[in-house]
Amino acid sequence: MLTVYGCPDTRSTRVVWALEEAGADYEYVRIDLRAGAAWKPEYLALNSGGKVPTLVDSGFVLTESAAICTYIGDRFPGSGLTPPVGTRERASYNQWCYFALSELEQPLWTLAKHQFALPKQRRVPAVLDTARWEFAVAAKILADGLGPRAFIVDQSFGAADILIGHSLFWAQAHQLPLEHDNLQAYIARLKERSALARAQARERAESDLKG
Ligand SMILES: N[C@@H](CCC(=O)N[C@@H](CS)C(=O)NCC(=O)O)C(=O)O
């Protein structure tokens, strides 16, 4: 049995999107971050950082959205979300997952942290301009790497597209400039995926963690 702990409009959408792409059967438990539900002892026992997402697969607990998406791809090989281990495609897949987490998402996270996520006394407004510039640098690397292809690895949709796509949606929602035509087309292509719409609807429909 698979259980996802998440919250709408957070990185848990990546995981629910992957599960929907895989056609998996899963339970969703909403952790209302604003109400402090992530700090309840029963949730901290699963995710000691008090963050979402967390996946529990029959007692096996996994955190970190990229690790979870990769796990889902490997657990449902027919989904095509992850290339087989040991192949060059898998190496490229890893490359783009690490890029998504370390280069593309980081400036977005820096912006969020220093605008609202950190305690007020920890925020440093002077970093915001540099973070916007760093995002533009990462977007250019992504645009060059994507080129004319439909998806980031080998022309077929996969979990790396989920991680990158989710970060691009995040950037769009915060009005960061994304002037590369191929990235605009890529974003539109990803937004058309019915599994994404199902994931967003599922996250909004489910109820909160009890207790
Ligand atoms: N690197 C982690 C980041 C998880 C994370 O920071 N999640 C945010 C929501 S998008 C969260 O739970 N924030 C609550 C907090 O930091 O207190 C991942 O990708 O899963």
The ligand as an SDF file (V2000), in Angstrom:
LIG
                    3D

 20 19  0  0  0  0  0  0  0  0999 V2000
   14.1230   18.8380   -0.8440 N   0  0  0  0  0  0  0  0  0  0  0  0
   12.8110   18.5530   -0.3480 C   0  0  0  0  0  0  0  0  0  0  0  0
   12.1380   19.8670    0.0190 C   0  0  0  0  0  0  0  0  0  0  0  0
   10.8260   19.6360    0.7390 C   0  0  0  0  0  0  0  0  0  0  0  0
   10.2170   20.9630    1.1730 C   0  0  0  0  0  0  0  0  0  0  0  0
   10.9300   21.9290    1.5200 O   0  0  0  0  0  0  0  0  0  0  0  0
    8.8860   21.0140    1.1540 N   0  0  0  0  0  0  0  0  0  0  0  0
    8.2000   22.2200    1.5640 C   0  0  0  0  0  0  0  0  0  0  0  0
    6.9210   22.3660    0.7490 C   0  0  0  0  0  0  0  0  0  0  0  0
    7.2630   22.5580   -0.9700 S   0  0  0  0  0  0  0  0  0  0  0  0
    7.8120   22.1010    3.0150 C   0  0  0  0  0  0  0  0  0  0  0  0
    7.3460   21.0750    3.4460 O   0  0  0  0  0  0  0  0  0  0  0  0
    7.9900   23.1830    3.7580 N   0  0  0  0  0  0  0  0  0  0  0  0
    7.5870   23.2510    5.1360 C   0  0  0  0  0  0  0  0  0  0  0  0
    8.7000   23.7140    6.0170 C   0  0  0  0  0  0  0  0  0  0  0  0
    9.8510   23.8460    5.5420 O   0  0  0  0  0  0  0  0  0  0  0  0
    8.4330   23.9450    7.1820 O   0  0  0  0  0  0  0  0  0  0  0  0
   12.0150   17.8000   -1.4330 C   0  0  0  0  0  0  0  0  0  0  0  0
   12.2590   18.0340   -2.6240 O   0  0  0  0  0  0  0  0  0  0  0  0
   11.1630   16.9530   -1.0910 O   0  0  0  0  0  0  0  0  0  0  0  0
  1  2  1  0
  2  3  1  0
  2 18  1  0
  3  4  1  0
  4  5  1  0
  5  6  2  0
  5  7  1  0
  7  8  1  0
  8  9  1  0
  8 11  1  0
  9 10  1  0
 11 12  2  0
 11 13  1  0
 13 14  1  0
 14 15  1  0
 15 16  2  0
 15 17  1  0
 18 19  2  0
 18 20  1  0
M  END
$$$$
